[in-house]
Amino acid sequence: MSQRAPAPPPSSSLLVPKLVTVLREGYGFAAFRADFIAGLTVAIVALPLAMALAIASGTTPDKGLITAVVAGFLISALGGSRYQIGGPTGAFVVVVFNVIAIHGYDGLVIATAMAGIMLVGAGLLRVGAFIKYVPQPVVTGFTAGIAVIIAVSQVKDFLGLSLDHEPAEFFEKVMALGAALPGVAAPTLAVALGALAIILLVRRYRPEWPAFLIAVVVAAAAVASLGIETDTIGSRFAGLEPSFALPDFPHVTMERIVTLFPSAFTIAFLAGVESLLSAMVADSMTGRRHRSNCELIAQGIANCASAGIGGLPATGAIARTATNIRAGARGPVAGMLHAVFILAFMLFLWPLTGFVPLAALAAVLLVVAWNMSEIDKFRHLMKAPAGDRAVLLITFALTVAVDLTVAIQVGVVLAAVLFMHRMSEAVEVQADLKVIDEDVADDAPHLQRPVEEHELPPGVVSSVIRGPFFFGVAMRLGETLDRIGAPPRVLILRMRAVPMIDASGASAIDTLIARCRRHGTAVLITGLQKQPRLILRKMGVTADPLVRLVPGIDEALVLAREIVAGD
């Protein structure tokens, strides 16, 4: 007798912050101590990053720290993820720099507030579940493009070049930097290379240590003690003091709103996508589930608050969130404490920032840019079908050469057109089916018949995928093991009814296989058609020794019984 499916939770409960959930579960001293340690660990990581990202965005380092305090606290307190750490991120550097260059800092404040309102509206309208439909080639393309722009923007401070005017346009900037190369400042370059070496060595031999902070502290101590002549935060931003006093909000007109709307939409889009990607990474690391629409509302409120105190756009930071989890965080209190620790630094230790060399921060951002580029994922997608490669490369090129907003718009439209083309091809494949099927023997190997629960040996589960497996449905595959509960010994993926698969679908299967590998679960894929078999083979998914391809469910059950019996 089949069990009745549990009733879905009320929609209002999906907007309750995870902080409330954690407190209802019971929050004791042991949990607080774990969150205290995790919050301190993340704050140590976030301190140099927040200042470096603010400077790269064309503003002062205190803006990054203010954003980490205010937005970081609110994202953790009101968000839909237990472990999310919010603050300024590399994804915003390009758009923030361009907005400030064109519209001034008051234009950025207006755009950030508009983006916050958009995010709150998106959460209330339950749009969070739809952001996952952005295809992987688009996300990877614009992320890699941002990484290139950040890296190029740090060349001046890394080499100590002297430029009267550094152009904002990418190719003009590259030409100007090339012309200025003969003027490399040896002391600055030595500081930058030393900081970079420290980061790489610490990450290799002591990955649990805060590499960024160690590099910045050592570089600052060397510059101060040896009298090395190089630009520091104190020399470039002389007399700067952080302030949480509410600034006068800029004058808002309908004309400015219309002019800033594309930038505000880009900020909202990046904040939504990156925060939900970060939340999904946290889920995969912990086995928890986030509330996407609650997360969007928290991001919106945090960005409105950041704009109100003169901060920068903020979103969930994947690397800092992962650090939070590895440091043993139990819930959102860790993220709130991370903001409190940064605030304490600003109140009591701010004068020390004046000794920080900009060359060391440039080294930090070069490492951030390399991590953002996700070169392995970029190479992986270059093995995808030609259409996916085109979307990836066009989005990347437009991000670097034109504008991030244009890149996202064109990338999503191209992905949609590509999807419609593939759907038309899938319909043509299905057109060969007869209108009236002839009788087929029950034991025919090609028949896609259901597997009753009692037919599956203990420790074996089966999941059927039907229809085109593309970026719009790829994320559902990750829910398969979540519904199962305890990790099985064998997972059978039945894919005979999948006529086509794209890069996002292949990546979703690859992610599922990686998760199965961690649990020691063997994966049997049955009935692969020509196109999915070719794509999975080209992208190296079926090369995993954990995966076996079998013709049908009957052969899969025989092999599954052998695996279980062998254990």
Buried (B, 14 or more C-beta within 10 A) or exposed (E): EEEEEEEEEEEEEBBBBBBEBBEEEEBEEEBBEBBBBBBBBBBBBBBBBBBBBBBBBBBBBBBBBBBBBBBBBBBBBBBBBBBBBBBBBBBBBBBBBBBBEEBEBBBBBBBBBBBBBBBBBBBEEBBBEEBBBBBBBBBBBBBBBBBBBBBBBBBBBBBBBEEEEBEBEBEEBEEBBEEBEEEEBEBBBBBBEBBBEBBBEBEEEEEEEBBBBBBBBBBBEBBBEEEBEBBBBBEBBEEBEBEBEEEEEBEBEEEBEEBBEBBBBBBBBBBBBBBBBBBBBBBBBEEBBBBBBBBBBBBBBBBBBBBBBBBBBBBBBBBBBBBBBBBEBBBBBBBBBBBBBBBEBBEEEBEBBBBBBBBBBBBBBBBBBEEBBBEEBBEBBBBBBEBBBBBBBBBBBBBBEBBBBBBBBBBBEBBBEBBEEBBEBBEEBEEEEEEEEEEEEEEEEEEBEEBEEEEBBEBBBBBBBEEBBBBBBBBEBBEBBEEEEEBBBBBBBBBBBBBBBBBBBBBBBBBBBEBBBEEEBBBBBBBBBEBBBEBBBEBEBBEBEBBBBBEBBBBBBEBBBEBBEEE
